[in-house]
Amino acid sequence: MWPFSVPYPEKSLEDISGRGYDYIIVGAGTAGCAVASSLSQDLDVTVLVIEKGPVQDSWAARVPLLSCDIAESLTTIHRFSKPEGHCADRTMRYVSSESVGGNSRINGMLYTRGTPNIYDQWARMGHPNWNWDSVSPYFNMIEDRRPRTVNLPRTKPRGVQVRRDHHPCQAYDIFPSVISELGIPVADGSEAETTSLPAYYSKFTYTIDDRGRRHSSLQSFLPRKVAIERQAHCTICTNVLVSRLDVDGQRRSVTGVYVMPASPLRRNSAHSSLCTNAETLIRARREVILCAGAIGSPQILQLSGLGPAALLNRHGIVVRRDIPGVGAGLADHQAVPVCIELPWNMTLHYLEKNIFFAIWQLLLYLVWGAGWLKSATTRSAIWLKSAHLDPETSMPGSRVSDAAAESHEENWHQEEIPDVEVMLVAANGALETWPGKPLFTLYTCLLRPESRGTVEILSTDPRKSPSLQLNFLSNPSDLAVARKSLRFSLRLAEGMIQAWGRQRARLFLAPNASTGRSWRDVGDDEVDTFVRENIKPMYHLTSSCRMAGEADGGVVDDELRVYGFANLRIADASVFPTIPAAHTMAPTLASKIRHTTFLATTVPFCAMNRNFFRSFRTQVTPLPHPTGDFTSKTIVVTGSNVGLGLEAARHFVRLNASKVILACRNIEKGEQAKSDIEASEARSGIVEVWEVDLGSFASVQSFCRRANGLERLDVVVENAALQTATHQLYEGYERSVTVHIISTYLIALLLLPAMRRTASKHYNPKQEAAPHLVIVGSNAHFYAPLHERDKPSILDALRGDSHMIYRYYDTKLISVMLMQELAARMESGEQPRVICNMPEPGFCQSELTREKMFPLHVRAVLNIALKVLARTSEQGSRTYIAAACAGPESHGQYLEDCELSTPSDFVRSEEGLKLQKKVWGELITVLESIEPGISGNL
Ligand SMILES: Cc1cc2nc3c(=O)[nH]c(=O)nc-3n(C[C@H](O)[C@H](O)[C@H](O)COP(=O)(O)OP(=O)(O)OC[C@H]3O[C@@H](n4cnc5c(N)ncnc54)[C@H](O)[C@@H]3O)c2cc1C
């Protein structure tokens, strides 16, 4: 409790200077807090969040209505656009919050997901991973709609608390009757998201918590308790500005960010060296993620030499990559206010007018958590599809007018996305021109504007705001939609005035306000002039670094990576392919959390990831010595003349197996291995050497035919592997693909009938024991980039010689997915049980030395690491025996250190699962071409 509570752990420039972090997040705004919270769940990574503004989390800053008074917020900054040619040369004022939490600290708290069609439209634009089905789970993930009674640990972020609220201001009470009189249906909650109605009225949900306080991104994702608990690996550095990125053009990567104090400091102030205005470099080991918003992110890119070449040349900035789309495509929703004058006590301005009323409301809020202060400025809105507005009545009809459909973008009405929102606000929407008036405002908002603007740096000074040009109404279709929907609002305003009573309410700001004419008598020119003179921004800036093909002006790909840079992403509102037809906070949050799932997919090869550290720790932990009993069992181990295969075979012999078949390419070496085992275990007549070459399908088929003739087959350990960066084709496929994928699963499917026969003959189905198909995996799959994953056929794409350095990693990744799919399919029938699992042996002495795939200096380091860290082949082979003894719970599972474990995040991700199905389909096609009818073995 104050004053004894621990303050928020904000760090300064001095604290981070000279240090390196796995991830650097630039901007702790709405998206930045969410991304930081998600990444820092992993204790093994270090995350640095750099925010230009402070935390400054005062009590007043969380009182809903007070915190919407953006002009008064200490963190609000104001910018002005260039004069807007289509809007009577007016400049547009932009406000934003520079603080931890960003705009979610001052915004209207309206929480709207938008209709599924918004996201499906993105998918149709060429971003299949961003359709509704892919994005919607992330909404559920970030939202917390649980009541206060649910007790949760305060050190875990709960996500955004989203609530319905009843605004007590009496001006809103007329709406049910006005709406029903106009015949506009009411749709609420999820119904509103999915309705195909041409128009509907709905109440808002707000990011207000169960105690009646604003629930910004700061509270949702990085609240004080969480920040304190995670401070050892998640550093939140405030009042520091990222001036530019450290770009390594040659390696096409970003090595860190340059930072400076957010506001200029005097040279001779207390912290000597760092209190200059010089830039300091902070290194990023893995990724830099820009979350600086639709103005900040393009500004940083441009200052770093990534942007339109002409602009960069103009400012003398070295062009690192000419990306014309950086700063282009800026979009915002636009609103035309129509205002009605009401008695003071019917608008929110009564709080300013009447001090006693204000004190009463403060008391209500403090004591009962109720009253006006607990609410946002609006309660509800009407959502329209303007093509359905009847030109005669200005009311929504069921049919789309042909002219309207033609005048708007192709097929848009079929997409069923509202393009207009009439937001009803009991406050003055024309404060700049009419301050001190008690007005109620109907904002007619364009949700799908076509006009696009730009963000461009004005100088190389990172503290100087870039220029904004919105180009509102530059696309004639926007004016057409505004004209049509404004008429609807004028008609609605008339209905509202009637409902309130003409003695209390009068039209104050509208094209027909001074003349008193009906909305029917206002000409198009008058409406257009009114729109141009009054349209204003809604502060929903997006799309200044769009996700699109680079040739189409895109800046980031579908995984939010900046084109040309493997470890630079953008994860804020600037990446939306088009502005969502919804208030933009919720889409920003959900899609940014989705962004963190991509991070797992693209860890650079040499990056240290969580698994590396885990492996490092466990490398030095001894594995249990195998103690199973394989009496009377027949075992096959592929690739068993040396290394782990040989040691595994030795264990099986020691553990009483009756037959152990060394399946190897080189019979001579196999015979030597057999003698070695017989000598060490003093058992003869057990080991047999059979020839199989996984580089030849014919050899694999002939081996399997022979094995199918065995009286029983209890354990098959598929260990044969190779690690090479030299491109060579075996059977028309790159050899790692042939060996690790095609031949491995050819063996699995060809031997499955023999194993099932063994199961039905020698195993009791009521007991847990069963034959085991052990497919050896590798934690190398954690590091696999699999560049070919978007290709129509992955196995075909892998025939090529690009990215050979990753080939071992990529094929091991595919193998984990195939093992999971195989295990799932094995379960679907009524067949006798065979357990299929995948052990990972760790870093072992036999692994990396066979081919000289790395440069000399890397090999030298590896050799030292092998000596110091690597498990012996015998130790590694223990993991195989553990897998061969594991119970049914191991079916389809990945095992590390002789225990059940989990494969990489990517394998478990939605994208990974889709890819699993895809490669399985490809594999089966290939296997069928080798051995027709093989899929029937499943
Ligand atoms: C007044 C207002 C009202 C709004 N009302 C609503 C609403 O009711 N509902 C809704 O859904 N949406 C609303 N929005 C829009 C919504 O809040 C934004 O779309 C959303 O917050 C954008 O999130 P972001 O993460 O992209 O950017 P931001 O939240 O702006 O975060 C960017 C952060 O980056 C920091 N930053 C920028 N440059 C640098 C740099 N060089 N170095 C370090 N840090 C940097 C900034 O200080 C900021 O904290 C409103 C916006 C405003 C301004």
The ligand as an SDF file (V2000), in Angstrom:
LIG
                    3D

 53 58  0  0  0  0  0  0  0  0999 V2000
   -7.5130    9.8060  -28.5270 C   0  0  0  0  0  0  0  0  0  0  0  0
   -7.6270    8.4260  -29.0610 C   0  0  0  0  0  0  0  0  0  0  0  0
   -8.8160    7.7280  -28.8760 C   0  0  0  0  0  0  0  0  0  0  0  0
   -8.9360    6.4280  -29.3730 C   0  0  0  0  0  0  0  0  0  0  0  0
  -10.0430    5.7040  -29.0690 N   0  0  0  0  0  0  0  0  0  0  0  0
  -10.0870    4.3870  -29.3730 C   0  0  0  0  0  0  0  0  0  0  0  0
  -11.1450    3.5650  -28.8950 C   0  0  0  0  0  0  0  0  0  0  0  0
  -12.0140    4.0030  -28.1560 O   0  0  0  0  0  0  0  0  0  0  0  0
  -11.1620    2.2690  -29.2660 N   0  0  0  0  0  0  0  0  0  0  0  0
  -10.1910    1.7460  -30.0680 C   0  0  0  0  0  0  0  0  0  0  0  0
  -10.2580    0.5520  -30.3880 O   0  0  0  0  0  0  0  0  0  0  0  0
   -9.1550    2.4800  -30.5130 N   0  0  0  0  0  0  0  0  0  0  0  0
   -9.0700    3.7850  -30.1560 C   0  0  0  0  0  0  0  0  0  0  0  0
   -7.9930    4.5380  -30.5450 N   0  0  0  0  0  0  0  0  0  0  0  0
   -6.9750    3.9130  -31.3820 C   0  0  0  0  0  0  0  0  0  0  0  0
   -6.0870    2.9360  -30.6320 C   0  0  0  0  0  0  0  0  0  0  0  0
   -5.8440    3.3970  -29.3330 O   0  0  0  0  0  0  0  0  0  0  0  0
   -4.8000    2.7380  -31.4330 C   0  0  0  0  0  0  0  0  0  0  0  0
   -5.1290    2.1910  -32.6910 O   0  0  0  0  0  0  0  0  0  0  0  0
   -3.8360    1.7860  -30.7750 C   0  0  0  0  0  0  0  0  0  0  0  0
   -3.6320    2.1830  -29.4570 O   0  0  0  0  0  0  0  0  0  0  0  0
   -2.5370    1.7980  -31.5410 C   0  0  0  0  0  0  0  0  0  0  0  0
   -1.6110    1.0180  -30.8650 O   0  0  0  0  0  0  0  0  0  0  0  0
   -0.0720    0.9710  -31.2800 P   0  0  0  0  0  0  0  0  0  0  0  0
    0.5820   -0.0110  -30.4020 O   0  0  0  0  0  0  0  0  0  0  0  0
    0.0450    0.8010  -32.7410 O   0  0  0  0  0  0  0  0  0  0  0  0
    0.4980    2.4290  -31.0000 O   0  0  0  0  0  0  0  0  0  0  0  0
    0.6460    3.2300  -29.6370 P   0  0  0  0  0  0  0  0  0  0  0  0
   -0.2980    2.7630  -28.6030 O   0  0  0  0  0  0  0  0  0  0  0  0
    0.6170    4.6540  -30.0110 O   0  0  0  0  0  0  0  0  0  0  0  0
    2.1070    2.8530  -29.1400 O   0  0  0  0  0  0  0  0  0  0  0  0
    3.2850    3.3720  -29.7060 C   0  0  0  0  0  0  0  0  0  0  0  0
    4.2780    3.5930  -28.5880 C   0  0  0  0  0  0  0  0  0  0  0  0
    5.5680    3.7350  -29.1470 O   0  0  0  0  0  0  0  0  0  0  0  0
    6.2660    4.7820  -28.4770 C   0  0  0  0  0  0  0  0  0  0  0  0
    7.2760    5.2870  -29.4070 N   0  0  0  0  0  0  0  0  0  0  0  0
    7.0650    5.8940  -30.5890 C   0  0  0  0  0  0  0  0  0  0  0  0
    8.2470    6.1900  -31.1640 N   0  0  0  0  0  0  0  0  0  0  0  0
    9.2130    5.7500  -30.3330 C   0  0  0  0  0  0  0  0  0  0  0  0
   10.6360    5.7580  -30.3750 C   0  0  0  0  0  0  0  0  0  0  0  0
   11.3000    6.3010  -31.4060 N   0  0  0  0  0  0  0  0  0  0  0  0
   11.3170    5.2250  -29.3500 N   0  0  0  0  0  0  0  0  0  0  0  0
   10.6510    4.6610  -28.2820 C   0  0  0  0  0  0  0  0  0  0  0  0
    9.3060    4.6410  -28.1970 N   0  0  0  0  0  0  0  0  0  0  0  0
    8.6110    5.1660  -29.2080 C   0  0  0  0  0  0  0  0  0  0  0  0
    5.1680    5.7860  -28.1510 C   0  0  0  0  0  0  0  0  0  0  0  0
    5.5430    6.6450  -27.1070 O   0  0  0  0  0  0  0  0  0  0  0  0
    4.0060    4.8560  -27.7900 C   0  0  0  0  0  0  0  0  0  0  0  0
    3.9780    4.5630  -26.4210 O   0  0  0  0  0  0  0  0  0  0  0  0
   -7.8550    5.8480  -30.0860 C   0  0  0  0  0  0  0  0  0  0  0  0
   -6.6690    6.5600  -30.2770 C   0  0  0  0  0  0  0  0  0  0  0  0
   -6.5400    7.8430  -29.7510 C   0  0  0  0  0  0  0  0  0  0  0  0
   -5.2500    8.5800  -29.9260 C   0  0  0  0  0  0  0  0  0  0  0  0
  1  2  1  0
  2  3  1  0
  2 52  2  0
  3  4  2  0
  4  5  1  0
  4 50  1  0
  5  6  2  0
  6  7  1  0
  6 13  1  0
  7  8  2  0
  7  9  1  0
  9 10  1  0
 10 11  2  0
 10 12  1  0
 12 13  2  0
 13 14  1  0
 14 15  1  0
 14 50  1  0
 15 16  1  0
 16 17  1  0
 16 18  1  0
 18 19  1  0
 18 20  1  0
 20 21  1  0
 20 22  1  0
 22 23  1  0
 23 24  1  0
 24 25  2  0
 24 26  1  0
 24 27  1  0
 27 28  1  0
 28 29  2  0
 28 30  1  0
 28 31  1  0
 31 32  1  0
 32 33  1  0
 33 34  1  0
 33 48  1  0
 34 35  1  0
 35 36  1  0
 35 46  1  0
 36 37  1  0
 36 45  1  0
 37 38  2  0
 38 39  1  0
 39 40  1  0
 39 45  2  0
 40 41  1  0
 40 42  2  0
 42 43  1  0
 43 44  2  0
 44 45  1  0
 46 47  1  0
 46 48  1  0
 48 49  1  0
 50 51  2  0
 51 52  1  0
 52 53  1  0
M  END
$$$$
